[in-house]
């Protein structure tokens, strides 16, 4: 019986030790660093090719390049404000220009790996763009404007198909007038755009169609959409509202915040981030969204993740770099002391038990 008791004690000790070791090794610590921006210019948008190559755009034609260490200013072909940037690769990228004197005139500039150059574009007030390839891209904006790039020119998408008109039951053409704030293309035949008053439209390779939106966004703006795949996607907006696409419909998801959410970055189905007003930062872990520690109480309007452990956030008071690492040093000292005391007690008890066992055996 003593032998059995002793073996159970040894087993218990190792279980406790391994459990504590696992617990200590999986603590995740977040580190936010405010990053210096040349001339303290206001930065409106950024996009990262990888951890050592990225671009940011802002007021007065500001173009900034990240080399893995710092942001440096690059010659710009315009003095107008730049509001959005999307990079296809290190050698190709696009940015939306908003003319201060004529904001309804769309202008896009293109990076060719050497310099940024103006592109010929039609009229339109645009908020975002997403490029599928060098010959396929979309820009969206106010008045329901949707523009397509085919590799040669930008052309306006005049109408949007509404699948079934409520009163007649027939497929109709609908002139969308609500502002569109965000677009995300999965492929050349599958993409989504969202905007004012719960506007959701889907591209199927032939036309853009209005899609039913959950009632929580009936009179609210959806600010950002990010698709993981054709059967999994997310959108966020006013009042912390969150909806998810399951391949068939958009559905409400519980949100941990009432702050407006302006930007969303999904790494995969089990990992994503969103930021918003009053410094709101929330994280998706595959099961639920939860509040995360942010860098500031100021409004945050853009988030871009390079990987599951690195990202960037833009806010009203500047730019922040996020590093996520697994560390042991983040466990409070009182917890470490308690753990040490437990281990010490177990060791002492095992020694006494072992001696008792030996004494009994000798008898």
Secondary structure, 3 states (H helix, E strand, C coil): CHHHHHHHHHHHHHHHHHHHHHHHHCCEEEEEEEECCHHHCCEEEEEEEECCEEEEEEHHHCEEEECCCCEEECCCCCCCEEEEEEEEECCEEEEEEECCCCCCEEEEEEECCCCEEEECCCECCEEEEEEEECCEEEEEEHHHCEEEECCCCEEECCCEEECCCCCCCCCEEECCCCCEEEEEEEECCEEEEEEHHHCEEEECCCCEEECCCCHHHCCCCEEEEEEEECCEEEEEEHHHCEEEECCCCEEEECCCCCCCEEEEEEEECCEEEEEEHHHCEEEECCCCEEECCCCCCCCEEEEEEEECCEEEEEECCEEEEEEEEECCCCCCHHHHHHHHHHHHHHHHHHHHHHHHHHHHHHC
